[in-house]
Amino acid sequence: MNALNREVFDKQTASSLVCPQVDLSLDVTYQGVDDFGDAVPLLWWTIPQMRWRWRLKLKNLPTPPTDSFRWGFILGLLSLDFVHPLVPDMGLQLPAGTEFMIGLRRSIEEVETVQDPAFVSAVFEWLTLEYGVAFVDHLWRWESVFQYGIDDDGGAFEWSEVVFHGEGLKDLDVPEFISVLHNILTMYPVKEICELVPSTEWDRYVCSREEYDEMTMDCVENTIYHYSFVSAWHQALHTASRDVDWAEVHRWGIRAAEHIGRSFARPEPPKAWELPLPWR
């Protein structure tokens, strides 16, 4: 361990670094992060007063979420025992082990509600320092997959209905992309989801405190369906034998919706719905 490492890890020296009269902490902290990033969690807990300094230095740190209501809701759901086994089907890749759930639950217990803006900021800071920017970026991008409300899917629901019910219409010429997509969806159907009911002490505590109800649980199911369809859409893009004529696909979607006679609106032009990349 060189002199700089010893200086950073020495508690007495570290305590003096936060003294306003001699503010040398920025230089030492910056060099410490550059030289050995693994030291960050230790210093984070040893010197709580320096949290803001770490935020200044961490490279590529995503901007903290501004919608604390939405993210508080998401983080509350991710802490639930009956949601945890479904997280991979929702398209989210959580860290291995139990530390994530333990840390998240401790953070929830420290606030009166997950809608507290300070709660969301504190959780994202902890996640960045504990698991790195790659995971936080993955979680951040996954927000586009999470189905919080009826307008979150960007038109994916209408397209899933059209593909499921319109591909077999014999009087319509089906574009190759739609045929490939339908085959993928048939090969990998969404698994049946049992009724989501709080069954553990923690689940009952959070659902009661945060007033989670059946409509709240629908967000989990809708996210699973959305992720399944968009994943198949992306796979079809790489499987089709030629470039996709999106104008042709859109025209087919409109005609199929009219033939089906469903009450939903006709599909919008196809979009490149995003999926978060694996982070490890």
Secondary structure as GFF3:
##gff-version 3
##sequence-region A 1 280
A	DSSP	alpha_helix	3	9	.	.	.	ID=ss1
A	DSSP	alpha_helix	11	17	.	.	.	ID=ss2
A	DSSP	alpha_helix	25	35	.	.	.	ID=ss3
A	DSSP	alpha_helix	39	46	.	.	.	ID=ss4
A	DSSP	three_ten_helix	48	50	.	.	.	ID=ss5
A	DSSP	alpha_helix	51	57	.	.	.	ID=ss6
A	DSSP	alpha_helix	68	78	.	.	.	ID=ss7
A	DSSP	three_ten_helix	84	86	.	.	.	ID=ss8
A	DSSP	three_ten_helix	88	90	.	.	.	ID=ss9
A	DSSP	alpha_helix	99	109	.	.	.	ID=ss10
A	DSSP	alpha_helix	117	131	.	.	.	ID=ss11
A	DSSP	alpha_helix	133	142	.	.	.	ID=ss12
A	DSSP	alpha_helix	156	166	.	.	.	ID=ss13
A	DSSP	alpha_helix	176	187	.	.	.	ID=ss14
A	DSSP	alpha_helix	201	209	.	.	.	ID=ss15
A	DSSP	alpha_helix	214	239	.	.	.	ID=ss16
A	DSSP	alpha_helix	246	260	.	.	.	ID=ss17
###
